[in-house]
Amino acid sequence: VTFHSMSQRMAKLLLDHMDEEGCLFMTHEDLARELGTAREVVSRLLKEMEKKEMVALQRGALQVLEKEKLEIFKVL
């Protein structure tokens, strides 16, 4: 349940903070601070989202690839 809740919070954060092109210029540490969790948790969640082709990870930034998938992910 805790992991599921964090997944929803992460999806919402990404959707709320991305720019018009779907880019977020935040580090894993920045995201962790926003979510009130550890950087390792953020890294694990983002890796999961990357495997599901929702996001593309880059150094200091990420690209939302599938906004619709994140919308669904945040309410599951």
C-alpha positions as CSV (number, residue, x, y, z in Angstrom):
1,V,0.0,0.0,0.0
2,T,2.8,2.4,0.9
3,F,4.6,1.8,-2.5
4,H,1.3,2.2,-4.4
5,S,0.6,5.5,-2.7
6,M,4.1,6.8,-3.5
7,S,3.6,5.7,-7.1
8,Q,0.5,7.8,-7.3
9,R,2.2,10.8,-5.6
10,M,5.1,10.5,-8.0
11,A,2.8,10.4,-11.1
12,K,0.9,13.5,-9.8
13,L,4.2,15.4,-9.1
14,L,5.5,14.7,-12.6
15,L,2.3,15.8,-14.3
16,D,2.1,18.9,-12.1
17,H,5.7,20.0,-12.7
18,M,6.3,19.1,-16.4
19,D,6.5,21.9,-18.9
20,E,4.6,22.1,-22.3
21,E,7.0,19.6,-23.9
22,G,6.7,17.2,-21.0
23,C,10.2,18.0,-19.5
24,L,11.0,18.2,-15.9
25,F,14.4,19.7,-14.8
26,M,14.7,18.2,-11.4
27,T,17.1,15.7,-9.9
28,H,16.1,12.5,-8.1
29,E,17.1,14.3,-4.9
30,D,14.8,17.3,-5.7
31,L,11.9,14.9,-6.4
32,A,12.6,13.0,-3.1
33,R,12.5,16.3,-1.2
34,E,9.2,17.2,-2.8
35,L,7.7,13.8,-2.0
36,G,9.2,13.6,1.5
37,T,11.0,10.3,0.8
38,A,14.5,8.9,0.1
39,R,16.3,9.4,-3.2
40,E,16.5,5.7,-3.6
41,V,12.7,5.3,-3.5
42,V,12.4,8.0,-6.2
43,S,15.1,6.3,-8.4
44,R,13.3,2.9,-8.1
45,L,9.9,4.4,-9.0
46,L,11.3,6.3,-12.0
47,K,13.1,3.2,-13.2
48,E,9.8,1.4,-13.0
49,M,8.1,4.2,-15.0
50,E,10.9,4.1,-17.5
51,K,10.4,0.4,-18.1
52,K,6.7,1.0,-18.7
53,E,7.8,3.7,-21.2
54,M,6.1,6.5,-19.3
55,V,9.3,8.6,-18.9
56,A,12.8,8.9,-20.3
57,L,15.5,9.6,-17.7
58,Q,18.3,12.0,-18.3
59,R,20.9,13.5,-16.0
60,G,19.2,16.3,-14.0
61,A,16.0,16.0,-16.0
62,L,13.3,13.7,-17.3
63,Q,10.9,13.6,-20.2
64,V,7.3,12.5,-19.8
65,L,6.7,10.2,-22.8
66,E,3.2,9.0,-22.1
67,K,1.1,11.6,-20.2
68,E,-2.0,9.4,-20.6
69,K,-0.2,6.4,-18.9
70,L,0.8,8.7,-16.0
71,E,-2.7,10.0,-15.7
72,I,-3.9,6.4,-15.3
73,F,-1.0,5.4,-13.1
74,K,-1.8,8.3,-10.6
75,V,-5.3,7.0,-10.0
76,L,-4.6,3.2,-9.8
